[in-house]
Amino acid sequence: MKMRKIGRSELLVSEICLGTMTWGSQNTESEGHAQIDRAKEVGINFIDTAEVYPVNPMRKETAGKTEDIIGSYLAARGGREDWVIASKIAGQGEINEEGILASNFEARLDASLKRLNTDYLDLYQLHWPNRGSYCFRQNWNYDPMKQPSKAEIEDNMRGVLEVMSALQKKGKVREFGTSNESAWGMAQWLRLADEMGAPRMQSIQNEYSLMYRLYDTDLAELAVHEDITLLAYSPLAAGLLTDKYKGGSVVPKGSRMDINGNLGGRVTERAWPAVAAYVELAKKHGIDPTTMSVAWTLTRPFDTMPIIGATSLEQLEKSLDARDVALSEELIKDLDTVNKAHPLPF
C-alpha cells in the first residue's frame, strides 16, 4: 500500500481510505470490525467516519452508531496510534440543528471523541457548509442568491477558525478539512486561515467518480495550487459501477438501492447507459469494474485518495485490489471517451 501525506500536513496515510458509513445500519458491529481487520492486513491505516453515520438511511436516533463501532474496535484491539482517524461535524440539519458554529464546535467534537474511544482526532472535517452546497444532486437547482451575506459567512468562518486553533493547541485535533465544499468556500477558508494564523484546511471530501466529475475544473485547479488533497467519496457511484444492479433489473436484498430506491438521485435514465459503457470497457480490458473504478481515481492529475466502502468483505476485496493495479494508457483514454459520451449522468 502506497503512503502519502494529506495536504501540507504531516499526516501520513495509505492512499486508500476505509469508509464506514454503513456500519450500524447495513453492517453489524462484528462486520465493521472484520473490515477494519482486513484493511489493516493490506496496509490501510486511514479510516473515515462522521457524527451522522450510519446512513441508508440517516436518522437522528442512529447517528453516532458508526463511531461507536470504531470505538469498540479500539477498546477491544488497542493500537490507536496505528490509525489515522477522520470524522466530521454535521452541517445544519436534523443531526446538528444549529449547524457548524464556534459555540458548539468543541462540544460536538467531544461527543465524537467519546464514541470513538480516543482523546484526539487526526482529521476533523466540516461535513457540509451552513450556507448550503451544490453536492447531493443539488447542483441542478443551485442558487447561491439564497445564501447569507458574505459578511455573515465570513464571521462564522472566523469564529470556527478561532476554535480550531484552540483545539489544535489542546491536542484534540491534529488537522482539519472540509467536505461537500465549493471552490469559493475553500478559497475563503484558506484566505482567512492565512490572515488569522489559524489551521488551514488540508483536505476536501467531495463526491468523485467516473460518473461524477464536477471536481475536475475549478476545484482541481485550487487543489493543485493550494496543495489540497481530495478525499473522494462514492468512487463506485453508490455501487452503480460494480454492475450489481444490471441496468436496474436486479436489486439485491439489503443493498443500498433496495433501501433508498434511487441511490440519492443517482438512478436516472442516463445513468444506466453510462454504467453499461464503463462495464463493457472493464470487460474489454480484462479488469473488474469495481477495481477499475477505484484504480482510476488514483490516476488523476491532482492529489486524490479514494474512500472505499462495502457491506461485505467480498465487495471490499474488489476495491482493495486497486492498490496493485496500474491502468493502461489505452484504458484511461477509453474511459475519457466514455465520459464525453455520458457526461454527468446524474
C-alpha positions, 0 to 999 in steps of 0.5 A: 500500500502506497503512503502519502501525506494529506495536504501540507500536513504531516499526516501520513496515510495509505492512499486508500481510505476505509469508509464506514458509513454503513456500519450500524445500519447495513453492517453489524458491529462484528462486520465493521470490525472484520473490515477494519481487520482486513484493511489493516492486513493490506496496509490501510491505516486511514479510516473515515467516519462522521457524527451522522453515520450510519446512513441508508438511511440517516436518522437522528436516533442512529447517528453516532452508531458508526463511531461507536463501532470504531470505538469498540474496535479500539477498546477491544484491539488497542493500537490507536496510534496505528490509525489515522482517524477522520470524522466530521461535524454535521452541517445544519440539519436534523443531526446538528440543528444549529449547524457548524458554529464556534459555540458548539464546535468543541462540544460536538467534537467531544461527543465524537471523541467519546464514541470513538474511544480516543482523546484526539482526532487526526482529521476533523472535517466540516461535513457540509457548509451552513450556507448550503452546497451544490453536492447531493444532486443539488447542483441542478437547482443551485442558487447561491442568491439564497445564501447569507451575506458574505459578511455573515459567512465570513464571521462564522468562518472566523469564529470556527477558525478561532476554535480550531486553533484552540483545539489544535493547541489542546491536542484534540485535533491534529488537522482539519478539512472540509467536505461537500465544499465549493471552490469559493468556500475553500478559497475563503477558508484558506484566505482567512486561515492565512490572515488569522494564523489559524489551521488551514484546511488540508483536505476536501471530501467531495463526491468523485467518480467516473460518473461524477466529475464536477471536481475536475475544473475549478476545484482541481485547479485550487487543489493543485495550487493550494496543495489540497488533497481530495478525499473522494467519496462514492468512487463506485457511484453508490455501487452503480459501477460494480454492475450489481444492479444490471441496468436496474433489473436486479436489486439485491436484498439489503443493498443500498438501492433496495433501501433508498430506491434511487441511490440519492438521485443517482438512478436516472435514465442516463445513468444506466447507459453510462454504467453499461459503457464503463462495464463493457470497457472493464470487460474489454480490458480484462479488469473488474469494474469495481477495481477499475473504478477505484484504480482510476481515481488514483490516476488523476492529475491532482492529489486524490485518495479514494474512500472505499466502502462495502457491506461485505468483505467480498465487495471490499476485496474488489476495491482493495485490489486497486492498490496493485493495479496500474491502468493502461494508457489505452484504458484511461483514454477509453474511459475519457471517451466514455465520459464525453459520451455520458457526461454527468449522468446524474 
